[in-house]
Amino acid sequence: MTDARTNALRETVDDGGVALGVLDGLYSPDVVELCGDLGVDFVWHDLEHAGPSPWDAATLSNLLRAADATGTELLVRIPVSEPALMRKVLDAGVRNVFLSRVRSAAELREAVRAARFEYEDEPGQRGLAAPRASRWGLADDYPATEDEEIFVGVTVENQRAVDEIDDILSVPELGFVFVGPYDLSVDTGHPGEVDHEEVQSRVETIRDATLDSDVALGGLGFGMDDVNEKVDQGYQILNVGSTMAGVAEMVSSRLDAFEGER
């Protein structure tokens, strides 16, 4: 038998700490290894807007192996709250999952139930087999350990979810709420204007309600001054940048610094 898995991201948040990560738009195991060696707490893979199919367990497994090798965690966003998809990514070995475009507490509850073997003192809807998550059946006390280590979150990014924020926050075993300002800007009729007063009003509603709950708050950092300010505001999970933006910044700065003719 093998030792039980642990979830460093969940442990950091549960202990009241702050987790910093990057969004990897390359979906590369090498990039995950590099980021892990650099010391990030998580590498975010967004399967809603780009990347491999969320059903592609083989690709997820390779990304997870790179994370395991360097002591970092993957944070995987899936495009829909379908219970079958939740079970699929968890069985591949993902421990930290958050959901896109959830519109109600009832929808979220079903997805969280699908992530657990036991839920609200009743049977959950997680399937019991011998996938990678269980080390192919070799993990000690797999069902109980898995329920302790899985960390499920939700992106609040539309008005209906904002209206239901208190009910969403009351869903048992919800680990974190991630503020989605870009989709909130679309939903308010101001696409891309994340600083618009209507967008910021919704962001503040989400933030205040989450901070009054037992659920952790996550979001995007727009530069390190913003990251530090958000930590002071109570955010515990923050994305500090993306690999694509890093590449773009590096290439642009090199080209701008070139003094010859092209």
C-alpha positions as CSV (number, residue, x, y, z in Angstrom):
1,M,0.0,0.0,0.0
2,T,1.1,3.6,-0.5
3,D,0.9,6.7,1.7
4,A,-2.3,8.8,1.5
5,R,-2.2,11.8,-0.8
6,T,-2.1,15.3,0.7
7,N,-3.2,18.6,-0.7
8,A,-0.7,21.4,0.0
9,L,-3.0,24.1,-1.5
10,R,-5.9,23.2,0.8
11,E,-3.6,22.9,3.8
12,T,-2.2,26.4,3.1
13,V,-5.7,27.9,2.9
14,D,-7.1,26.0,5.9
15,D,-4.2,27.2,8.0
16,G,-5.1,30.8,7.1
17,G,-2.2,31.3,4.6
18,V,-2.1,32.8,1.1
19,A,-1.5,30.7,-2.0
20,L,0.0,32.3,-5.1
21,G,0.0,30.7,-8.5
22,V,0.2,31.3,-12.2
23,L,-2.0,30.5,-15.2
24,D,-0.3,28.2,-17.6
25,G,-1.6,28.8,-21.1
26,L,0.8,26.4,-22.6
27,Y,-0.5,23.3,-20.8
28,S,3.0,22.0,-20.6
29,P,4.4,19.5,-18.0
30,D,7.8,21.3,-18.4
31,V,6.2,24.6,-17.5
32,V,4.5,23.1,-14.5
33,E,7.9,21.7,-13.4
34,L,9.6,25.1,-13.9
35,C,6.9,26.9,-12.0
36,G,7.0,24.3,-9.2
37,D,10.8,24.7,-8.9
38,L,10.3,28.5,-8.8
39,G,8.1,28.0,-5.7
40,V,4.5,28.8,-6.8
41,D,1.8,27.2,-4.7
42,F,-0.3,26.2,-7.7
43,V,-0.4,26.2,-11.5
44,W,-3.8,27.0,-12.9
45,H,-5.0,25.2,-15.9
46,D,-8.2,26.7,-17.4
47,L,-10.0,24.1,-19.4
48,E,-13.0,26.4,-20.1
49,H,-11.4,28.8,-22.5
50,A,-8.5,26.8,-24.0
51,G,-6.3,23.8,-23.6
52,P,-7.0,20.1,-23.9
53,S,-10.4,18.5,-23.5
54,P,-11.3,18.3,-19.8
55,W,-12.1,14.6,-20.5
56,D,-8.5,14.0,-21.6
57,A,-7.3,12.1,-18.5
58,A,-4.0,11.2,-20.1
59,T,-3.0,14.8,-20.6
60,L,-4.1,15.7,-17.1
61,S,-2.1,12.8,-15.7
62,N,1.1,14.1,-17.3
63,L,0.5,17.6,-15.9
64,L,-0.1,16.2,-12.5
65,R,3.1,14.1,-12.6
66,A,5.0,17.3,-13.2
67,A,3.3,19.0,-10.3
68,D,3.9,16.0,-8.0
69,A,7.6,16.0,-9.0
70,T,8.1,19.6,-7.8
71,G,5.7,19.8,-4.8
72,T,3.2,22.2,-6.4
73,E,-0.5,21.7,-7.0
74,L,-2.7,21.9,-10.0
75,L,-5.8,24.1,-9.9
76,V,-8.0,23.0,-12.7
77,R,-11.1,24.9,-13.9
78,I,-13.6,22.8,-15.8
79,P,-16.1,24.4,-18.2
80,V,-19.3,22.9,-16.8
81,S,-20.6,21.6,-13.5
82,E,-21.5,18.2,-14.9
83,P,-21.1,15.6,-12.2
84,A,-19.7,13.0,-14.5
85,L,-16.9,15.5,-15.6
86,M,-16.2,16.3,-11.9
87,R,-15.7,12.6,-11.2
88,K,-13.5,12.2,-14.3
89,V,-11.0,14.9,-13.5
90,L,-10.8,13.8,-9.8
91,D,-10.2,10.2,-10.8
92,A,-7.3,11.4,-13.0
93,G,-5.7,12.7,-9.8
94,V,-6.7,16.4,-9.7
95,R,-7.3,17.5,-6.2
96,N,-8.2,21.2,-6.7
97,V,-11.2,21.8,-9.0
98,F,-13.3,24.9,-9.6
99,L,-16.4,25.3,-11.7
100,S,-17.3,27.8,-14.4
101,R,-20.6,29.6,-15.0
102,V,-22.5,28.1,-12.1
103,R,-25.8,29.9,-11.7
104,S,-27.3,28.5,-8.6
105,A,-26.6,26.8,-5.2
106,A,-28.6,23.7,-6.3
107,E,-26.3,23.3,-9.4
108,L,-23.2,23.7,-7.3
109,R,-24.4,21.3,-4.6
110,E,-24.8,18.4,-7.2
111,A,-21.3,19.0,-8.4
112,V,-19.8,19.0,-4.9
113,R,-21.8,15.9,-4.1
114,A,-20.3,14.2,-7.1
115,A,-16.8,15.0,-5.7
116,R,-17.3,13.1,-2.5
117,F,-17.8,9.5,-1.2
118,E,-19.8,10.9,1.8
119,Y,-21.8,14.1,1.7
120,E,-23.8,15.6,4.5
121,D,-23.7,12.3,6.4
122,E,-25.2,10.5,3.5
123,P,-23.6,8.6,0.5
124,G,-22.0,10.9,-2.0
125,Q,-21.9,10.4,-5.7
126,R,-18.1,9.8,-6.3
127,G,-17.5,6.6,-8.1
128,L,-15.3,4.0,-6.3
129,A,-12.8,2.4,-8.6
130,A,-9.0,2.1,-8.8
131,P,-7.9,5.1,-10.9
132,R,-4.8,7.2,-10.7
133,A,-6.3,9.2,-7.8
134,S,-6.2,6.0,-5.7
135,R,-2.7,5.1,-6.9
136,W,-4.5,2.4,-8.9
137,G,-6.0,0.9,-5.8
138,L,-2.9,1.0,-3.6
139,A,-3.7,4.0,-1.5
140,D,-4.4,3.5,2.2
141,D,-8.0,4.4,3.2
142,Y,-8.7,6.0,-0.1
143,P,-12.3,7.1,0.2
144,A,-11.9,8.8,3.6
145,T,-8.6,10.4,2.7
146,E,-9.9,11.6,-0.7
147,D,-12.8,13.3,0.9
148,E,-10.4,15.2,3.2
149,E,-8.0,16.3,0.5
150,I,-10.3,17.3,-2.4
151,F,-10.8,21.1,-2.7
152,V,-13.7,22.3,-4.7
153,G,-14.4,25.9,-5.7
154,V,-16.7,27.9,-7.9
155,T,-16.2,31.0,-10.0
156,V,-18.8,33.6,-9.4
157,E,-19.1,35.4,-12.7
158,N,-22.7,36.2,-13.5
159,Q,-25.5,38.2,-11.9
160,R,-27.6,35.2,-10.9
161,A,-24.7,33.7,-8.9
162,V,-24.2,37.1,-7.3
163,D,-27.8,37.2,-6.3
164,E,-27.5,33.7,-4.8
165,I,-24.1,34.3,-3.2
166,D,-25.3,33.6,0.4
167,D,-26.9,30.3,-0.7
168,I,-23.8,29.4,-2.7
169,L,-21.6,30.0,0.2
170,S,-23.8,27.7,2.4
171,V,-23.2,24.7,0.2
172,P,-21.5,22.1,2.4
173,E,-17.9,21.3,1.5
174,L,-17.5,24.3,-0.8
175,G,-13.8,25.2,-0.3
176,F,-13.4,28.5,-2.1
177,V,-15.1,31.2,-4.2
178,F,-13.1,32.7,-7.1
179,V,-14.2,36.1,-8.3
180,G,-14.6,36.3,-12.1
181,P,-14.4,40.0,-13.0
182,Y,-14.1,39.6,-16.8
183,D,-17.3,37.6,-17.2
184,L,-19.0,39.9,-14.7
185,S,-18.0,42.7,-17.0
186,V,-19.7,41.0,-19.9
187,D,-22.8,40.1,-17.8
188,T,-23.2,43.8,-16.7
189,G,-22.9,45.0,-20.3
190,H,-19.4,46.4,-20.0
191,P,-17.2,43.8,-21.5
192,G,-13.6,44.1,-20.5
193,E,-14.2,47.1,-18.2
194,V,-13.3,45.3,-15.0
195,D,-12.9,48.6,-13.1
196,H,-16.4,49.8,-14.1
197,E,-18.5,50.7,-11.0
198,E,-21.2,48.1,-11.8
199,V,-18.6,45.4,-12.1
200,Q,-16.8,46.5,-8.9
201,S,-20.0,46.7,-7.0
202,R,-20.6,43.0,-7.8
203,V,-17.0,42.1,-6.9
204,E,-17.4,43.8,-3.5
205,T,-20.7,41.9,-2.9
206,I,-18.9,38.6,-3.6
207,R,-15.9,39.6,-1.5
208,D,-17.8,40.8,1.5
209,A,-20.2,37.8,1.6
210,T,-17.3,35.4,1.2
211,L,-15.2,37.0,4.0
212,D,-18.2,36.7,6.3
213,S,-18.4,32.9,5.6
214,D,-16.1,30.0,6.3
215,V,-15.2,29.8,2.5
216,A,-11.9,31.0,1.2
217,L,-11.7,33.9,-1.3
218,G,-9.7,33.7,-4.5
219,G,-9.2,36.0,-7.5
220,L,-7.0,37.6,-10.1
221,G,-4.0,39.8,-9.3
222,F,-3.5,42.7,-11.7
223,G,0.1,43.4,-10.9
224,M,1.9,42.8,-7.5
225,D,0.6,46.0,-6.0
226,D,-2.9,44.7,-6.6
227,V,-2.0,41.3,-5.2
228,N,-0.6,42.7,-2.0
229,E,-3.7,44.9,-1.6
230,K,-6.0,41.9,-2.1
231,V,-4.1,39.9,0.5
232,D,-4.8,42.8,2.9
233,Q,-8.4,42.6,1.9
234,G,-8.6,38.9,2.8
235,Y,-8.0,37.1,-0.4
236,Q,-6.2,33.7,0.1
237,I,-5.9,32.3,-3.4
238,L,-4.4,34.7,-6.0
239,N,-3.2,34.3,-9.6
240,V,-0.2,36.5,-10.1
241,G,0.2,36.2,-13.8
242,S,0.2,33.9,-16.8
243,T,2.9,32.1,-18.8
244,M,1.6,33.6,-22.0
245,A,1.8,37.1,-20.6
246,G,5.3,36.4,-19.3
247,V,6.5,35.2,-22.8
248,A,4.9,38.2,-24.4
249,E,6.5,40.6,-22.0
250,M,9.9,39.1,-22.4
251,V,9.8,39.0,-26.2
252,S,8.4,42.6,-26.5
253,S,11.1,44.0,-24.1
254,R,13.9,42.3,-26.1
255,L,12.6,43.6,-29.4
256,D,12.1,47.1,-28.0
257,A,15.6,47.1,-26.6
258,F,17.2,46.1,-30.0
259,E,19.2,49.0,-31.3
260,G,19.8,47.8,-34.9
261,E,17.6,47.8,-38.0
262,R,15.2,45.0,-38.7
